[in-house]
Amino acid sequence: MDKQNAQMNAPHPGTNLPAGYPPQYPPAAFQGHPGYLGPQAAYPGTQAGYSGPQPGYSIPPPGYSGAGPVGFAVQHQPVYNQPGGPAAVPWMPAPPVPPNCPPGLEYLSQIDQILIHQQIEILEALTSFETNNKYEIKNSLGQRIYFATEDTDCCTRNCLGASRPFTLRILDNMGREVITLERPLRCVSCCCPCCLQEIEIQAPPGVPVGYVIQNWHPCLPKFTVQNERREDVLKITGPCLVCSCCADVDFEIKSLDEENVVGKISKQWTGLVREAFTDADNFGIQFPLDLDVKMKAVMLGACFLIGHILKDDM
């Protein structure tokens, strides 16, 4: 009887785990959202060249664990509740690691859609004092994949606003910095064809995997997606009017010849009150399931670059 009472009063009944030990993730592998028919059905223009990781990737040194920003300690156990994140949002179970996959990008290997939710900062909404932005990055099932935080000084944020250069650090569920986005200070006017916007995507930090370059056009927002060797891979084209009331703003991801649409980046309408009184945005990204994981990470960078450009134009 005493033995049974001890088992019932254990922190995790039916296990031998000591008190304070976090429960383990369920051993289920992510299989993609229900009803998915494959990349060719969803995106008829998907090119065969993106069916796997690109050769020549420089493998980071053994034992690499990433270096998170100040205030985010690197840990060796899964972080169930990231700072600033809702406690009820589950993390996506870790899938198998594909060959030659940069550490932390395995979460992108089995998804074809990403949702990005910027967190509302109360201080910023009440005082217009610009704070470091924070984002939740989720899959189509609402499971959190990453947590992103801006690392920019106070003077730069409040003097330059949305035009500011920034470093965005993207952390996985263990608190490791797995992707770094670097946006330098550039011109934002369509009247100036030189020194236009660009962003560098690093995975892991310090190892570039791609770039997104703004192309000059008098009417349309256009971008070129490049790989780590600065070779053009994809094109992104937005609408002539990027301000839309009560509707999403879509940027199409196209093949190099711009004949086939293979995905899109959408700024989602969040409601009149939120749009009017905050600058917190929601975005969605769709791309082929078999796109190289490094290019999927570059699509994340493209989304954040487009988000800041839209704030400049609004």
N, C-alpha and C positions, 0 to 999 in steps of 0.2 A: 504493500500500500504506500509506504514512504517513497519507494522508487517511482511509482506512478505519479504521485504528487510532485516529485521533483521534475519529472519530464513535462508535466502540464504547466509548471511554473517557469520553465526554461524560456529564454528570450525568443527562441525559434523552436516551437514544439516539433518533435519528430526529427530534429537534427542535433548534431554535436557541436554546433557553432557556439563560441563563447559570447557573453554579453557585449553589446556594442559593435559586433561584427555585422556589416551591412549584408542584406540578402543578395544572392547572386542573380545575375541576369538569366532569364529563361533561355534554354538551349535551342531556341528556334531561330532558324536563319530567315532573313528577310527575303521574300519571294516576289516583291513588286506588287503594285496595287491590283485589286481584282479586275478581271476583264481585259487585261493588257494583252494585245495580240502580237506583239513583237515590233521592232523598229521599222521594218519595211511597211507594215500595215499602217502604223501611225504616221510615218514620214516617208512617203514614196520616193522622195528625192534623196534619201540617205545614200552617201557615197561609200563605196567599199573600203576606201582608204582610211576610214576611221574605225575599223573593226577591232583594233587592239592597240596597246600602248606603243608609242613610237620608239624605235631603237636608239641607242646612244645615250640613254638617260644616265647621268652620273649618280651612283648610289651613295647616299649619305654614310658617314662613318658609323661603325657598329656602336650600339648603345645610345644612338641619338634619341633624345626624348623631347626636343623642342624647348623653347624658352618663352614662356608666357609673359605678358606685360606685368607691370607693377600691380600688385594686388591680387594676382592670380597665381597661386603657388602650383608648381609642377608636382603632381601626385602620381602614385603608382596603383591606385585603386580607382574604379569608376566614380565620377562625381555625379551624384543623383540630382542635386539641385544647384545649378550654377548661380553665382551672385547676380541678383537682379532678375532671375527667371522664375516663372511660376512653378510651385512645387509639384503641381499635378501633371505637368507635361512629361510624358515618358521619353526616354532616350531610345533611339533606334538600336536594335541588337547588332553587334559587330558581325559583318559578313566575312566570308573567307577572303584572304588577301590575294589578289591576282598577281601574277609574275611581273616584276619590274614596276610595281606600283609604289609611288612615294608614300612614306608612312602617314597614315591618317586619311588618305584618299580612297581607301577601300570602301568607305560608306557611299561613295559616288558611283561605284561600279555597277550597282544593281538598281539604280533609279533613273527615271527619265523626266522627273519633275521636281523642282525645288520651290519652296515657299519661304519668303523672307519677310519677317515681321519686325519693324522697328519699334522699340519700346518707347512709351510716352514718358518724358521727363517732366515731372510736376514743376520743378523750378524753372525750366525753360518755357513751359506753357504759361506760367504766371508772370514772369519777369522779362522774357525774351533774351535772357542770358544764355548764350550758346554753351552747351555742355557736350562732353564726349558722347557720341551716339553709341547705342548698344542694339544688337539685333539677335533675334532667334532665327535659326535656319533649320527648316523642317522638310520632311518628305511629304508625299501626297497623303499619307495616312495620319499626318499630324504629329509624327514622332520627331523629336529634336535630333538633328544630325550634328550641328555645330552651334557655338555661341560666339558672336563677333563683337569686338569692342574697338572703338577708335582710340588712337594714342596720339593726341595732338595737344599742344600747349594752349593755355587759356587765351593768350594774346592773339595767336594765329586764328583761333576759332572765332573770336568776337570782332576782330578787325577785318578779316577777309570773308567771313560768313561761308556760304556754300561754295565760293570760289577757292577756298583754302586748299593748300596741299595737305595730304593726310597719310597716315599709316594706319591700316586696319588689320588687326590681328584676329585670326579665326582659330578658335580652340575646339578640341574634340572633347569627348565625355570624360577623359582623364585629365583635363586641364592642360594638355600639351598644345602648343602653338603649331598647327600643321600647315596653315596657309598664311602668307603675309601679302597684303596689297599695298603698293606704294604709288601714290599719285603725286607727281611734282606740280609746282605752280606753273600754270599755262594760261594762255588767252582763252576767253570764252565768247568773244564776238565773232559772228559769222562773216563780218566785214574784213577780218584779218586772216588771210590764208596761211600764215606761218605761225609756228609755235602753238599748234592746237592741242587739245586735251589728249592725254594718254595715261595708261596705268600699267604697272608691271605686276605680274602675279608670280609669287615664289612659293614653291612647295617641295621640300620643307623650306623654312626661312633661310634666305641666302642663296637658294638655287632657283633661278628663273625658269619657269615652265611655259611662259607665254606673255603676250602683250596685247593690249587693245588700243588702237590708234584712231583718233578722229580724223575723218577726211573732210576737206573743205567742200561745201556745196552751198549755193546761195539760198536754197529753200529747205532742203531736207537734212535732218541729222543722220550722218552716215559714219560708219566705223569699219575698220578692218581688224580682224582677229588674226594674230600671228602666233606661231609656235616659238619654242625657246631659241631657235636659230634665226628668228626674225623673218621667217617665210610665211607668206599669206596663206591662210587656211580657210577662213569664212568671212562673210560680209554681214553687217547689221545695218538695217535701214529703218528709220522711224518715220512718223507722219509729218506732214507739213506743219500742222497745228498740234503742239504738244500739250496745250491746255484744253482739257475736256471736262465738262461738268456732268456729273452723274454717269460717267462711263470710263472704262479702262483705256489706257493709252498703250498701244501695242508697237513693239519694235520687232520686225521680222529678222530671223537668222537665216541667211541664204548661202547657197554655194558660191564659189568664187565668180562664176559667170552671172550670178544673180538670177538664174533661170528657175532654180528649185528652192522652195522654202522648206527648211529642215527643222525649224523650231521658232520660238519667240520669247521675248522678254516683255512682261506686261507690268505697268504700274497700275495697281488695282484701286478703284474708287473705294474709299473707306467711309464715306458718309459726310454730309454737309458740316456737321459740328466738328468732327475731327479734322477735316480738310481746312476749315476756317480758323481754328484756334490752335492747332499744333502743326508741326512739320514732320510728324511721324508717318512714314509711308509703308505700304505693303507692296511687295513685288512677287511675281511668279515667273519661273523660268522653265521652259520646255525644250528638250533636246533629244536626239536619238539615243536609245538605250545603249547602243554599241559604240557611241562616241568615246574616244580615249578619255580616261579619267582626268588627265592633265588638261585637256580641252574643256572638260566640264568645270574644272576649277577656274579656268580662264573665263568661262561664261559667268561665274560668280563675280569675278572682277569687272566684267563688262556691265553687269547689273548695277553694281555700286557706282561705277563711273557715270552711267546714264542717270541714276538717281540724283547725283549731285548736279549734273548739267540741267536736269529738269527743274531743280530748285533755283538755279540761276535764272532760268527763263521765265519763272512764274512770279 
